[in-house]
């Protein structure tokens, strides 16, 4: 039986190329409308991505806890929290340390929370 390569080749080429996009713009997602709050919007991000090390007391050489609104606010106002989570994957000092960079939508949300005045 002779295989019709002209039908197989396009399908194979499509699968072999896969999905590729060097832009992170599509990963950002829309920002919420209205005021961002720590309790509703920011705490879940911190809890699921930072508390492995930034618990109270901190572990794994983390310099401070991020377990409360006050601690997170201080880390944004007086420490480079936004800079550290904004670094590219694998960059020195990127947080979470040894983990995967936060989605850009989470980073944008934290930055917007700061711009809106860090509401509890």
PyMOL commands that set and color helices and strands:
alter all, ss='L'
color gray80, all
select helices_A, chain A and resi 5-17+25-27+38-49+69-77+81-86+104-115
alter helices_A, ss='H'
color red, helices_A
deselect
rebuild
show_as cartoon
